[in-house]
Amino acid sequence: MNVLELYSGIGGMHLALKKSGVEGEIISSLEINTTAIEIYKHNFPETNLKNANIEGLTAEFVKKLNVNTILMSPPCQPFTRNGLQNDINDKRTASFLHVLSLLKDLDIKNILIENVKGFETSKMRDILVTTLSESGYTFQEFLLSPQQFGIPNSRLRYYCLAKKLPERFSFQITDLRQSLPGNAETTECFPISSILEDNVNEKFYLSDSILEKYCNIFDICYKHSKRSCCFTKAYGRFIEGTGSIFTDRTEEEVEKVYLEVNQLTDPVTKVKLLRSLGLRFFTPKEVCRLMSFPDSFSFPNHISDKKKYMVLGNSINVKVVSELIKLLNS
């Protein structure tokens, strides 16, 4: 595979290609977010990464790259449940629409697209599949979560694989699939204890104000847990719906404290009890591990935790995409 990586972010697709074992190379990457670009260059200094608006991409430029594959994760905000869901009326779809307009003039053999759940019912999806059909592609759509691949994290995402005819997939095309053909999936997730860091900095422990205000909506994970909620770009700044938190106490200990807390009226005493549970955010490194990033992946020292969570929330699960790349290449 000679790959053009669009909306490259911090390099999730790059890592997925490596993890897949498929012979291939990222010929060029395009990204516009300066923080993501800095992190990408820190990890992949040899890659030809361009700080460029994809709306300026031309068929001539792509042809000169001599690529046969496009991997991309277009902006999800127009389709996410936490957004306005303005679909094609959201200006952030303009770059993706532009990419689709180029396909008929390109000789791209393979395409992989990732987006949020909700994309599959959007008008943008209708435009995508119509364009693929009219441009001579066969395609298969999926809804998949890392939990299906043994990873204790829920991150249900839409994926589309496309092959330029006369090439065909090695499996039968169906409507939206919610599992992969073959034996890539597993029924057992590894425990959260497998991804934990030692000696976690105190800054990741929940503040008294968070404990007091949000204690009854925490999604708490334990060492033995084999699940966690999807981490969004707002993780670490907001609580509800942004991701799970962790304690090294047992469920029995937590339940006992909560029973006592819910009988109290004094907020000071409540917070003191809750503080004893050692509730904390997952660190950026732990979130990386839950998203299947290798430990060799790192951030420049000056990148703040806030920015780390933001770019991770916009990234992909490397393991899931690596399995899809294998399928695309089969």
Secondary structure by P-SEA (a helix, b strand, c coil): cbbbbccccccaaaaaaaaacccccccbbbbccaaaaaaaaaccccccccccccccccaaaaaaacccbbbbbcccccccccccccccccccaaaaaaaaaacccccccbbbbbbcccccccaaaaaaaaaaaaacccccccccccccccccccbbbbbbbbbccccccccccccccccccccccccccccccccccccccccccccaaaaaccccccccccccccccccccccccccccccbbbbbcccaaaaaaaaaaaaacccaaaaaaaaaaaccccccaaaaaaaacccccccccccccaaaaaaaaaacccaaaaaaaaaaaac
